[in-house]
Amino acid sequence: MIKVNFKRLPHAESLPLPRYETPLSAGMDIRAAVGDEPVLIEPGQRALVPTGFQVAIPSGYEIQARPRSGLAIRHGITMLNSPGTIDADYRGEIKMIVINHGQETFQIQHGDRIAQLVVSPVIQCEPQEADELDSTQRGDGGFGSTGV
C-alpha cells in the first residue's frame, strides 16, 4: 500500500476524503464539490464537475478516474476520456468530465459520489524507431479481424 496525499480545497470542506467503500474495492469513490447550486446535465450534454481536492501522486504511479457503474446503468451517466489519467506531476484540482447518455436531465448535488479513482503503477518506455517489426499470426489485422 502506498500513501497518496490529498489537499482539501475550501469548497470541499464538508466532504470526506476519497475512500474505498468496501475492503476489496479497486477504486476510491470521490464526490462532487458543487456547492449550493446543483449541476444539471441535459441528455447528450457534458459538464466539468469539481471535486474540491488536489492530489500528490508518488512518482511511478498514476490515478485513473473512472465512471461509477451504478450511475451508468441507472442514469446513463459516465465519464468522457475514461479512464482519465491524473499524472504524478499534476497539482490542479481533480475535475470529472461527466456526460449524460440517459433520457432525462441528471442532477449532481454537492457530496454526490460522482466517480472512482484507481491508483495504478506506470511503466514508461524508451521509444525507438525501427525499419521493420517482428511478424505475428495476427499481423496488421484489427477492428474485429480475430472473429466474433
Buried (B, 14 or more C-beta within 10 A) or exposed (E): EEEBEBEBBEBBEEBEEBEEEEEEEEBBBBBBBBEEEBBEBEEEEBBEBBBBBBBEBEEEBBBBBBBBEEBBEEBBBBBEEBBBEBEBEBEEBBBBBBBBEBEEEBEBBBBBBBBBBBBEEEEEEEEEEEEEEEEEEEEEEEEEEEEE
